[in-house]
Amino acid sequence: MRISQLFGKRLREIPSEADTESHRLLLRTGMISQLAAGVYSYMPLALKTLRKIENIVRDEMNHTRAQEILMPTLQPVELWQKSGRFIPMGETLFCLKDRKERNLVLGPTHEEVVTDLAKRNVQSYRDLPFTLYQIQTKMRDEPRPRGGLIRVREFTMKDAYSFHANETELDATYLQMVQAYKNVYRRCGLPVIMIEADSGAIGGKDSQEFMAVTEIGEDEIIVCDGCNNGANVEKAVSIKPKPDCQPLLELEEIQTYEHESIEQLTSFLRISANQTLKAVLYHIDGEVIFVVVRGDLDVNEIKLKKVLNSSNLRLASDDEVKNAGIIAGSASPIGLRDIRIVADESIASGTNYVVGANKKGYHFKNANYPRDFQAEVIADIAKAKAGDTCHICGGTLRTIRGMEVGHVFKLGISISEKIEASYADENGELHPIIMGCYGIGIGRLMAAIIELNHDDKGIIWPLNVAPFQIYLCPLFMDNPVIKEKAECLYNELIDSGYEVLFDDRTESPGVKFNDADLLGIPLRITISPRSLEKGSAEIKLRQQAKSELVALEDILTRIKALLGDTFLA
């Protein structure tokens, strides 16, 4: 490809709307063009890289013996209602009507459709197991698209689904998929970590995310310095620090004036946060729930939803708190009537807490569970945090930020049971099909590769996913000798099977070198009057500072040594 013919313009200025390095570089290189918030056109350079990523993913999926299909983006809303996910997905779903007033959604994912497909084609255990996958456009009405391709409303995703007669089969396929994903990231030049995750609206049980560690990541990850176990902050479990336990003292009401927050109380009373109890009021599935955690901890809303098997959870409004007879700033579980109390397990690990008295300007001290109040549910509903103790090895936890680049689930029968996708066993008895689900966002993966492979000059593409392998950069193209040698070398490289971006412009050396670094093509070949005097060209790898002079007749041999025989590791 000649740059003079390449569609799309490179930008000299850093786009003001870009909020991540990958977003800035994708816009500056002219690889993407924004049509609307979270909606992008992929230009030729970007599409070449996306196709390479897709082919790596497709190759690894095929190695697991998964079969590729293509399912429709338009989906009947009845399928989503039947699976029970229509309401939990909420405004994320793009909903529309056809000309006959039938309700449809634009698929944000395809569990419902593929399960219906299995239902139509599976009769007995002999039809199992199998895995289907597709590379398909998804639509999600994200409230806050950000980071270019990191969070968008229209995107390409590889989603795979496995179908089994028993858990043993699912476990085997799940491990295959995990290894396939590791292979994908290795071949794409992207280091990742695998962490425990929450399944969210998709449902199911076991769930792992693959994370690219980067400061711009949307997810907070809890990792152990001892065993390297990691988990999303929504899923992480820890051994919470225990405060000193003293003999139980008598409950006593004290005046605390305008001191209402944990910070104000601890300063006023000269105590630690772990000597207090924090009250948080939620509106959950139509009722107000009183939640209690130790003052040094925060409520993990994902854990709380799971404990209560809830689909809708939000903080209670001021009016809802008032109507429940609770005094904001001094809320107390002591003496509370006609309201459910849910507590974190940490409240049982200490004694003589300070807690609200449900009376303006007053608190109780020496509150103890279960002597002074009861909880309908007591469970782990607190967020793990840095400094906590690992529940596996006893090491110390720390936090990092990560960007999700893949997610695998063991769905079990959470969807097949509702869609009525079943199989007959050896005795003719019907059972729901056991399922697994495995997803990779292709565009997001490209953005992650850039986030972890760039410098202050531009992108540094890993070889396997670079839009081109070689950037041919002749200087002074108005010189007939330079032009002739460049054209000959370009044709020779193409005939040898290399993908070459030929900078055939008559721009200055500075402009050409800057564009070469910005675009990040792995290998740059420079032909100049000075190099030709020695019968040579300069060869430079993008990630290296220095170039080397190579005789023209030895260029193909040297390129082969630097790039290898194949472009896929």
N, C-alpha and C positions, 0 to 999 in steps of 0.2 A: 504494500500500500504506500502510495506517495502522499506525503503530508499536504501537498498542494491540492490534492483531490479529496482529502479527508473531511467529511462533514462534521461541523461543529467548531466553535471558536474557543481558544484558550483565553483565560482572563488574567490580566496583569495585576489587578487589584483584588484584595481579599474580600469576598462577598460579606456584607454586613449582617445578612440574615443567617449566616452559617454559625452554628453553636458548638460544633465538634470539629476536630481536625479532618476526619474522613469527609464530612459534609463540605468543608472548605475546599479540600483537594478534589473531590468529585466535581464540584462546580468550576473550579479554576482550570481543571484539565478538559472541561467541556464534555465530561462523560455522562452527566445527567442534566436534565432541564426540567425545572418545576413548572407544572401546569396549574396546580392548585395545592392547597395545604395538604401535605402527605401524599401527593400524587405526582409522579415523575415519569418523564420519557427517558428511556435508556438509549444513549447515542452509540455509534458504532464501536468505539473503544470499550465502553462499559459492557455492551452486549457480547463482545468477544470474550471478555473475562467471565461474565455470567454463564455463557455456554460451556466454558472450560470447567467451571465449578459444577455445573449441572452434570457434565459428563463424568467427572470424578465421583460425584454422588451416585449417579446411575450405575457406574461400574461396580462400586462397592455394594449397592443394593442387589445387583444381579449376582454378585458372588454369594450372597446369602440365599439365592434361589427365589428371591422375591420377584413377582411378575408385575410388569408395568401396565397400568391402565390409565384412562383419562375420564374423570367424572365431571358432570355439569356444574357450572357455577350457580345457575338458578336452581333453587331448592324449594319444594313445597313447605310452607310453614307448618303443616300438619305433622311432618316428621319431627320437627323441633319441639312441638307441643307434646308429641308422644314420648319423646326421650326425656321430657321434663326440663330441658335446658333453655327453652324459649325465654322464660322469665329471668333466670339467673344471668343469661347473656346480656339482657337489658338493651341499652341503647347502642351497644357495640354492633348489633345486627343491623345491616342495611335491609329495610323492609320495603316492599313495593307491591302493587297490584297489577295484574295483566288486564287486557281489555275486557275480559269476562268477570272482572272483580275478584279473581282468585288471588289469595295472599301468597306471596313468595318472599324468600330472603336470598341475598347474595352471599354465597357460602364463605364464612370466615374460617371454616374447617369442614372436614367431610366425614366425621364419625357416623352421623346419621345415615348419610347416603350409602357409604360403604357397608354399613350393617344391613341396610335394606337390600343391598346387592347380594350379600351373603345369604340373607334369608331366602332370596329367590333361587339360589343355586346350591345350597347345602341341604341334604336330606339326612344322611347318616354319618356316623363317626368315620366311615371310609372316605368321606370327602374332606377330611381334616388330617393334618394341619395345612395351612397355606398362608402366604403373605402377599398382599397387594400394595403397590405404591404408585404414586403419580407425582409429576412436577406440574403444578397448577397455580393459577392466579387466585388469590384470596382477597376478600374485602372485609375490612373491619373499620367501623366508624370510631376511630381513636379520638378521644376528647382533646388530646394535646400531642399532635404529631411533632416529632423533634429529631434532631440529629441527622437530617437527610434521610438515608435509608435505614436508620436504626429503628425508628418507629413511624410507620406510614399507614395509610388507609388502603392502599392497593399494593400487593406484593406477591412475589413468586415464592412458593414453598414446596419442598418435597415432604409429602406426608405418606407414611406407610402404616399398614394395619395388618396385624396377624390374627389368625383365627385357630382355636384349639379346642380339643375335647377334654383336656385336663391341665392342671397347673404345671405339671412336669414339662409338658410340651412348651407351654408359655415361657417357663424359666429358661429353657434351652434357646428359644428364639430370641428372647430378651438379651441374653448374653452375646448372641451372634450380632445383634443390632448394636449393642454397646461397642463391640470390637470394630464393627463397620464404621461407626461414627468416629472412633479414635483414628482409624485409617484415613477417613476423609480429612480430618483436621491436620493430620501429619502431612498428607499430600498437598494440602493447601498452604502449608507453611505457617499454620496458626497454632501456637501453644494454648492448650485449654486445661481446665481442671473439671472433674466431675463431682457434683455435689448433690446432697439430698434436697429434694424440692417438694413444694406443694402442687397438687394436681389442678387446683383452681376449679373453674367451671367445667372442665373436661371430666372430672371425677376420677374414679379408680383408686388404686392403693399405692403400690410402690411407684416412685417417680424420681427420676434424676435429671438434672440440668447439666449441660456442658457450658462452661463459662470461660470467656476470654477475659483475663484480668486486666482491667484498665480503669483509670480514675474517672473516666466519663461514663462508666457503666451505671445502669439504672438500679442495679440490685446490690444490696449490702449482703456480703457473705461472711459467715462466721467460720473460721478455720482454726484447727488446733495445731499449735507449734510442736506437739509431741507426736501424734499419729497421723497428722495431715488430713484428718477427716474434715469434710466441709459440708456446710448446709446453708441454704437460703435462710435469711434472718426470719422469714415466716415459718420455717420448719425447724430451725435449730433448737436443740435441747442441751441444757447445761445443768451442772450441779450449782445451785445458787449459793452464794456466800451466806453463812449462817451467823446471825448476830449472837452476842453473848446472852445466854439464858439466865435470868435471875429468878429467885423465888417469886411466886405470884403475889402481887400487892392488890390492895382494895381498889376497886374502880372509883375514880374521883373526877368530878367535873371541875374544869379550870377555865378561867376567862382568858381568851386569846385575842380579844379586841378585833382589829381589822386584819390580823394575820391568818390568811386562808390557804395559800399555796403551801406545798411541801417545803419549798425554799424559805418562805417567810416563817413557817412554824419552826423549822430546825434552827434558824438563826435566833428567833425569839426565845425558844426554850433551851437552846444550846445542846441540842441532841443531834444524832446522826439520822439520815433519811431512813435507814433500815430499822429505826425505832418507831416509825410511823406506819399507818395504813392509809392507802390512797383509795378513794372512791371514784369510780367512773360510771356514769349512767348511759346505757345504750337503749336504743329502740330496736328490738329484734323481733322480726316476724309479727309485728302488730302490738307488742307489749314492751313496757319499760322494764329493763333488767338492771339490778344493782350489782356492780362488779367490784370486788375488793382485791387489791394487790398490795404487796409491801411497798412502802414509799420510795425505795431505791430502784424499783422495777417499773416497767411499762407493760401495758396490756398488749398481747399479740392477738390482733383481731382475727387472723386466720385460724389460730388455735381455738379461739373462743367460738367461732362459727362452727368448727368441727365438733367441739365438745357439745354444743347445743343442737347440732344437726340443723343449722340455720341456713337460709338462703339469702335473707335480706338483713343487713346489719348496718346501723349508723349511730352516731352519737345522738343522744336524746336532746331535743330542743329545750330552751329555757322554759317554755310553757309546759312541756311534758314533764320536766323535773318538778316544776311548781305544782302541777295538778296531781303528782304522785305524793305530795306532802313532804317533799325533801327540800332542805335548805341548802342552796348552792354555796360552796365554800366551807360548809360544816356538815356535809352529808355523813350519815352514820348508819351502819348496819344494826346498831344496838337499839333494841326496841322497835325495829321496823316491822310493820304489819302489811299484809296483802301485797307483797311484792317479792319476786324471786331474787334470791341472793346467790351469786356465783363467785367463788373465791379461788385465788391462786394457792397452790399447795404451800407457798412460802409463808403464809400467815400462821402455819402451825409450827414453824421452826424457831420462833422467838417468843418472848413474853413481854408483858407490860408495855404494849404499844400505845401511842397517841393516835386518836381517831376522832373524827367529828362527833359532835353531840346532837346534831340536827337542830341546833339552836344558834341563832345569829350571835357571833362573837364568842362562842364557847366550844371547847373540845373536851373529850374524856382523855385522861391518862390512865395507864395500867389496865388497858383493855386486853383481854385474852380470849383466844379461841380454843375450845368451844364453850368456855365458861360463860362468856358475856353475850355471845351471839352465835347463831347457827347459819350454815350455808347449805342450800339445797344441792349444790354441786361444788366439789373441791377438786381441782385438777391443775395440770400444768398449762396455764394460759398466759404466762409472762414471756417477754422477749429475752432470749439469750443475748449477752453482750460481752464486749471485750473485757478480759480480766476474770470472767467466770471460769469454772473448772470443767474440763471435758468429761462428759459422762461415760466415755469409752476408756480413756487411758489415764485420766487424772491430770493431763497437761493443761496449759493455760490457753484460753481462747483469745483470738484477735480478729479484727474485722478488716476486710478488703472490699474493693468494689469490683463488680464484674458485669459483663455484657453477655446475655444469654445468646448462644449460637446453636443450640439444639436442645431438645427435650424428649425424653422417652418415658412412657407410662405403662404400667400394668393395669389395663382398664378392668380386667375381670369380666363380670357380667353386668356392670353398671348401666350399659346402654343396650346390649343385646337382649337382656331380659325385658326391657320396656318396648323395644322394637319387635319383640317376639321372634328373634332369630335363634332357632334351636336346631339340635341334631338328635337323631335317635341312636341310642347306644345298642350294644349287642343284644339286649333283651327287648328292644323296641321302645324303651322308655325315653321320653323327650327331656332334654336338658338345654339350658341357655348356652350359647357358644361363648367360650372364654376368649377375651380379646387383649391385644397389646396395641399401643399407638406410638409412633415415632416420627418426630418432625424436625426439619431443618429449614430455616428461612434463607433462601439463596442470596437475595439482595443484602440482607443483614449480615450474612457471612462475608460478602465482599467488603462491606463497610468495616467489619471487625478486622479483616486482613489489613486494610489500610491503617486503621487505628494503631495496630501493633507493628506496622512495617512502613515507617516514614521517617524523614528527618526534616530539618528546616528548609530544605530545598524542594522537597516533594515526596512522591510515593517511591517506595522500594519494593517492587512486585516480586514475590516468590516466583520462580521460573514456571512452575506448573500452571499458574493462573494468570500470568502476564498476558496482556492482549497481543503482544509481539515478543519474540525472544531477542531480537536485534534491532538496535537503532543505528541506522547508517547515516552518518553525519559528515558529508563532504563540505569543506569550507571553500568559499569563493567559487560558487557554482557558475559564475560568469566566465571563469577560466576554462577554455575548451579542453585542456588536458585533464583537469580535475573532473569535469563533467563526463568525459569519456571513460575515465577509470572508474568513477562512481557507478555509471550505468552498467559497465561490464561486471563489477563486483556485485551489484544488486541482482543482476540476472543469474550470476553464478550461485549466490546464496539461495535464491528462490529455487533454482534447479536442484540444489542440494537438500531441499525440504525444509529450510528454515523460514520462519515467519518474520518478515522484515518490514519495519517502518522506515521509509526512505525520505529523509529530509532534503527534498529537491529544491528548496527555496533559495533565493539569493539574499537571505538575511545575514546579519553580521554574526561572527562566531559567538559573541556573548549571548545573543538571542537564541541561537541554536543550542548552545550548551545549557542554558537555563531551561529551555523546553525539554531537553533530553532528561535533565534531572527531575523536572516537574512530573513528567509522564512516567518516570520510573522503570523504563524498559531495562531488563537485566543486563544486557551487554551493549556497549556503545563502540562503534567503529568510526574513527575519524580519519578522513583523508584530507591532507593539506599539502600545499606546495613544499613545505619543509619536510614532511614525511616522504613525499614522492621523490625528493632528492636522494633519499636513502633506499628507494624502492620498497617502501614499507607503509604501513598504516598503524595508527594507534588503537589499541584495544583496551577498554576499561570496563570492569564490572561496576554496576551502579553503587553497590555498597562499599566499594573500595575507593580510597582517596587518590591513588596513583594509577596511571595508565602504563602500558608497556608497548614498545615498538616491535612490530612483527612484520617480517618480510611478506610481500603480497602473495608469493607462491606458497607460503606456509599458513596463511590465514585460516583456511578450512580445517587444517589439522589442529591449530590452536583453539579454534572455536569448539571443535569436538571435545577437546580435552577440558575446556572450561564448562561447557553445557551438558556434556554427556551424549550418549547415543539416542536417548529417548527424552521426551518432555514430560513423561509421567513417571514418578518415582515408584 
